[in-house]
Amino acid sequence: MYLNDLGVVCALGASKEEVLATWLSGHRIPPTATPWLDCDILALGVHNELPTIPASLQSYDCRNNRLLLAALGQIEASVRRAIETYGQERIGLVLGSSTSGIDEGERALNIRHNTGKMPASYHYEQQVLGGSAEFLAKYLGIQGPAYTVSTTCSSSANALASARRLLRLGVCDAVIVGGGDSLCRTTLEGFNALGAVSPTGCNPFSKHRDGTVIGEGAALFLMSREPSSIALLGVGASSDAYHISAPRPDGSGAFTAMQAALEDAGVAPDRVDYINLHGTATVQNDAMESRAVGRLFGNQTPCGSSKPATGHCLGAAGAIEAGLCWLLLSEMNREKRLPPHLWDGEVDPEMPPLGFVPLEKPGPNSLQYCLSNSFSFGGNNVSLVIGHP
């Protein structure tokens, strides 16, 4: 299915042009403590001003929905044209999220703890997991299927697969699809308790890697059967259910997902021009992924992790990273450059070598097909092939 347009906001910027330029430049944005959370755990937040939720939808006012509204604003003209063309009831909406508006719930409970009452401004719609899909559907006035997928870190990659299914089944003529996740103390403290958060920064695939950095953001696509220059060509998924949080060490679940995505797209491994690795910089996840990628692609396919630049955006990561691949394939990347893999360059001898993109990688490069990986708690693995049809 065709990916007709993209809106994205994350630590790299608040427009397609800014996100692409910053990513390709290799500029590393240092993680910081996030002042609005009163938490000293390092994270990569969005510091751009976000849009205001309309007065008629104030019960949905939360940071997660403001991030999604910022992404939607970049494609709203395309979405409105689709609504005019197909009708409100033929437009679907599928989102991935894992935090929704938990921050607003945390704040409300803190006030209740201190005063005995929930604040008058708090509404459960702000934090309910499906609230963002409900909010955007009401904002746009669409009447097709609208729902949220939540499979932690693969949520919005699964949402893209689900949106494609709606179009293939003829349920919808166009789908707004993507995901959004916002920072909250529950997530930061939870990942920190697991020992999965780096105290310094994200250093994926290095022998010195010591954890990820949590990020936030949103990405939304307009997906339809209307031909355009970039499409979702293949989807592969697996569920190895090895452990509640640790990945299967041999990478077999990740391998199965990548292989299935390539077969679905009809693309051989040696035709993939860039792999956006899941690359969390946690010890076990990077080791697993390197084994799977090395087994399928060897060490010649250009690859890298975008998480040092965006942070790990959890439920939004799949859509944001698919969006980064979309940007590489788009006309905005006129010189056909590849983004550098940001790390300290210290190879882990326990892992097979991969084709990490160096800091200086001039164009033009062949850019026909990209693979994007999203691997999640519980062994929920999703790989997407995005390319020129």
C-alpha positions in Angstrom: 0.0 0.0 0.0 1.1 3.5 -0.8 2.4 5.9 1.9 1.1 9.1 0.3 2.3 11.6 3.0 4.1 11.8 6.3 4.0 14.1 9.4 6.7 13.6 12.1 7.8 15.3 15.3 10.5 14.0 17.6 13.8 15.1 19.3 15.2 15.7 15.8 12.7 18.4 14.9 9.1 19.3 14.2 9.0 19.1 10.4 10.0 16.6 7.8 12.7 18.9 6.5 14.2 19.5 9.9 14.1 15.9 11.0 15.8 14.7 7.9 18.5 17.4 7.9 19.4 16.9 11.5 19.5 13.1 11.2 21.7 13.1 8.1 24.0 15.7 9.7 25.1 13.2 12.3 24.4 15.8 15.0 23.9 14.1 18.3 21.3 15.8 20.6 22.4 15.2 24.2 19.8 13.6 26.4 18.8 15.8 29.4 16.6 15.6 32.5 13.1 16.6 31.5 12.1 19.6 33.6 8.3 19.2 33.1 8.5 15.7 34.7 10.5 16.6 37.8 12.7 13.6 37.1 16.4 13.4 36.8 16.6 10.4 34.4 18.1 11.4 31.0 15.7 11.4 28.1 15.2 12.9 24.6 12.1 15.1 24.8 10.4 17.3 22.2 11.1 20.9 23.1 9.2 22.5 20.3 5.9 24.3 21.1 3.0 22.0 20.5 -0.4 22.9 19.2 -3.4 23.5 21.5 -6.2 21.0 21.7 -9.5 22.6 20.5 -11.9 23.7 23.3 -14.6 21.2 22.1 -12.1 18.3 22.7 -10.6 19.5 26.0 -11.4 16.2 27.7 -8.7 14.7 25.5 -6.0 17.3 26.3 -2.7 15.6 27.0 0.8 15.8 25.8 0.4 12.6 23.8 -2.5 14.1 21.8 -0.7 17.4 21.3 2.3 15.5 19.8 -0.1 13.6 17.4 -1.8 16.9 16.5 1.6 18.4 15.6 2.3 15.4 13.3 -1.2 15.6 11.8 -0.8 19.3 11.1 1.9 18.4 8.5 -0.4 16.1 6.5 -3.8 17.6 7.3 -4.3 19.0 3.8 -3.7 15.6 2.3 -6.1 14.0 4.9 -8.8 16.5 4.2 -8.5 15.9 0.5 -8.9 12.1 1.1 -12.0 12.7 3.2 -13.5 14.8 0.4 -12.6 12.1 -2.1 -13.8 9.0 -0.3 -16.2 10.2 2.4 -15.9 10.2 6.2 -17.1 6.7 6.6 -14.3 5.3 4.3 -11.4 6.8 6.2 -9.8 4.7 9.0 -7.4 5.5 11.7 -4.9 3.1 13.4 -2.4 4.3 16.0 0.2 2.6 18.1 1.0 3.7 21.7 2.2 2.4 24.9 2.0 5.4 27.3 -0.9 7.4 26.0 -1.5 10.2 28.5 -0.1 8.5 31.6 1.7 11.8 32.6 -1.6 13.5 33.0 -2.9 10.7 35.2 0.2 10.8 37.3 -0.2 14.5 37.9 -3.9 14.1 38.7 -3.2 11.3 41.3 -0.4 13.4 42.9 -2.9 16.3 43.4 -5.5 13.8 44.8 -2.8 12.5 47.2 -2.1 16.1 48.4 -5.7 17.5 48.4 -8.0 14.4 48.6 -9.6 15.4 45.2 -8.9 14.8 41.6 -8.4 18.1 39.7 -11.4 19.4 37.8 -9.3 19.5 34.6 -8.6 15.8 34.7 -10.6 13.4 32.4 -10.0 9.7 32.0 -10.0 10.3 28.2 -6.7 12.0 28.6 -4.9 8.8 29.5 -7.0 5.9 28.3 -5.0 3.8 25.8 -7.5 4.2 23.0 -8.1 7.9 23.7 -5.7 9.2 21.0 -7.5 7.3 18.2 -10.8 8.5 19.5 -9.5 12.1 19.7 -8.1 12.3 16.2 -11.2 10.6 14.7 -13.4 13.3 16.4 -11.0 16.1 15.4 -11.2 15.0 11.8 -14.8 14.0 11.8 -14.1 10.6 10.2 -16.4 7.6 10.8 -14.3 4.6 9.7 -12.6 2.2 12.1 -10.5 4.0 14.6 -8.5 2.1 17.2 -5.1 1.8 19.0 -2.6 -1.1 18.9 -0.4 -1.6 21.9 2.4 -4.1 21.8 5.0 -1.9 23.6 7.9 -1.1 21.4 6.5 -2.6 18.2 3.0 -0.9 18.6 3.1 1.5 15.7 4.9 -0.9 13.4 2.0 -3.3 14.0 -0.4 -0.4 13.4 1.1 0.0 9.9 0.5 -3.7 9.3 -3.1 -3.3 10.5 -3.8 -0.3 8.3 -2.6 -2.2 5.3 -5.0 -5.0 6.2 -7.9 -2.6 6.3 -7.1 -1.4 2.8 -6.6 -4.9 1.4 -9.9 -6.1 2.9 -11.7 -3.1 1.3 -12.9 -1.8 4.7 -11.3 1.6 4.0 -10.1 3.6 1.1 -7.5 5.5 3.1 -6.1 5.2 6.6 -4.3 7.7 8.8 -1.8 5.4 10.5 1.2 5.9 12.9 1.8 6.3 16.6 2.6 8.6 19.4 4.2 8.3 22.8 5.0 10.9 25.4 7.4 10.9 28.3 6.1 10.0 31.7 7.7 9.1 35.0 6.1 5.6 35.0 8.1 4.7 31.8 11.3 6.4 32.8 11.4 4.9 36.3 10.2 1.5 35.0 12.9 1.2 32.4 15.5 2.5 34.9 14.4 -0.2 37.4 15.0 -2.8 34.7 18.6 -1.5 34.4 17.8 -0.6 30.7 18.5 3.2 30.8 21.9 4.6 30.2 23.2 7.2 32.6 25.2 8.9 29.8 23.7 8.3 26.4 22.7 5.7 23.7 25.7 3.8 22.3 24.2 1.0 20.2 26.3 -2.0 19.3 29.4 -0.7 21.1 31.2 -3.0 23.5 30.6 -0.1 26.0 26.8 0.0 25.5 25.0 0.3 28.8 21.4 1.0 28.0 19.0 3.0 26.0 17.6 6.6 26.3 13.8 7.0 26.3 12.4 9.5 23.8 9.0 10.8 22.7 7.3 11.8 19.5 4.7 11.0 16.9 4.5 10.1 13.3 1.5 9.8 11.0 1.2 8.5 7.5 -1.7 8.8 5.0 -1.9 5.3 3.5 -4.1 4.4 0.6 -4.3 2.5 -2.7 -3.7 5.8 -4.6 -0.3 5.4 -6.3 2.6 7.5 -5.0 6.4 7.2 -5.1 6.8 5.4 -1.7 5.0 2.3 -0.4 4.8 -0.2 2.4 6.0 -3.2 0.4 6.4 -5.9 3.0 5.5 -6.7 6.5 6.9 -9.6 8.6 6.0 -10.4 12.2 6.9 -13.1 14.7 6.2 -13.8 18.3 8.8 -15.9 20.0 7.5 -15.3 23.6 10.9 -16.1 25.0 10.7 -13.9 28.1 8.6 -11.0 29.4 11.3 -8.4 28.7 14.6 -10.2 27.5 14.9 -11.1 23.8 15.6 -14.6 22.5 19.5 -14.6 22.5 19.9 -16.3 19.2 17.8 -13.7 17.3 15.7 -16.3 15.7 12.5 -14.4 16.2 14.0 -11.2 14.7 15.4 -13.3 11.8 11.9 -14.7 11.1 10.3 -11.3 11.0 12.9 -9.8 8.7 12.8 -12.8 6.3 9.0 -12.7 6.2 9.0 -9.0 5.4 11.5 -9.5 2.5 9.5 -12.4 1.2 6.2 -10.4 1.4 7.9 -7.6 -0.5 9.5 -9.9 -3.1 12.9 -8.3 -2.3 16.1 -10.3 -1.9 18.4 -9.4 1.1 21.1 -8.1 -1.2 18.7 -5.5 -2.7 18.1 -3.8 0.6 19.9 -0.4 0.6 19.6 0.5 4.3 18.4 -1.1 7.5 17.1 1.0 10.3 18.1 -1.3 13.2 16.1 -1.6 16.4 19.4 -0.8 18.1 18.4 0.0 21.6 22.0 -0.1 23.0 20.9 -2.6 25.7 23.4 -5.5 26.0 21.0 -8.3 25.2 18.9 -6.7 22.5 21.9 -5.5 20.4 23.6 -8.9 20.6 20.4 -10.6 19.5 19.8 -8.2 16.6 23.4 -8.4 15.4 23.2 -12.1 15.1 19.9 -12.0 13.2 21.0 -9.3 10.8 24.5 -10.8 10.3 22.9 -14.2 9.5 20.5 -12.7 6.9 22.5 -9.8 5.4 26.1 -10.3 6.3 28.2 -7.2 6.9 27.8 -5.3 3.6 24.3 -3.9 3.9 24.4 -0.3 5.2 22.7 0.0 8.5 22.4 2.0 11.7 20.3 2.8 14.7 18.4 6.1 14.9 17.8 5.9 18.6 20.9 7.9 19.6 19.2 10.8 17.7 15.5 10.2 18.6 15.7 8.2 21.8 13.7 5.1 22.1 10.2 6.3 21.4 8.5 3.1 22.5 5.0 2.8 21.1 5.8 5.5 18.5 9.2 4.1 17.5 8.0 1.9 14.7 6.1 4.7 12.9 8.9 7.3 13.6 11.6 4.9 12.3 9.5 3.9 9.3 9.0 7.7 8.7 12.8 8.1 8.8 13.1 5.5 6.0 10.3 7.3 4.1 12.4 10.5 4.3 15.5 8.8 3.0 13.5 7.6 0.0 11.8 10.9 -0.6 12.7 13.7 -3.0 13.8 15.7 0.1 16.9 13.6 0.2 18.1 14.9 -3.1 21.7 13.8 -2.7 20.6 10.3 -1.6 22.6 10.4 1.5 22.6 7.8 4.3 22.5 8.7 8.0 25.6 7.9 10.1 25.4 5.3 12.8 26.1 7.3 16.0 28.3 5.4 18.4 31.8 5.4 19.8 33.1 3.0 17.2 34.3 0.4 19.8 33.4 -3.0 18.2 32.1 -5.7 20.5 34.1 -8.8 19.6 31.3 -11.0 20.9 29.0 -9.9 18.0 29.2 -10.4 14.3 30.3 -7.3 12.3 27.6 -5.2 10.5 27.8 -2.6 7.8 27.3 0.5 10.1 27.2 3.7 8.1 30.2 5.9 8.9 29.9 9.6 9.8 31.1 10.6 6.4 29.0 8.8 3.8 28.6 11.0 0.8 25.8 10.4 -1.8 24.6 9.4 -4.1 23.8 6.0 -2.7 21.4 3.5 -4.1 18.1 4.0 -2.3 15.4 1.7 -3.5 14.5 -0.3 -0.5 14.8 0.2 3.3 14.1 -2.3 6.1 12.9 -1.0 9.5 13.0 -3.3 12.6 10.9 -3.0 15.8 11.4 -5.6 18.5 9.3 -5.6 21.6 8.8 -7.0 25.1 7.5 -10.6 25.0 9.2 -11.3 21.7 6.7 -9.3 19.5 8.8 -8.6 16.4 7.9 -6.6 13.4 10.0 -5.7 10.3 8.8 -3.4 7.5 10.1 -3.0 4.0 9.5 0.5 2.6 10.5 1.4 -0.9 9.8 2.6 -4.4 7.1 0.4 -5.9 
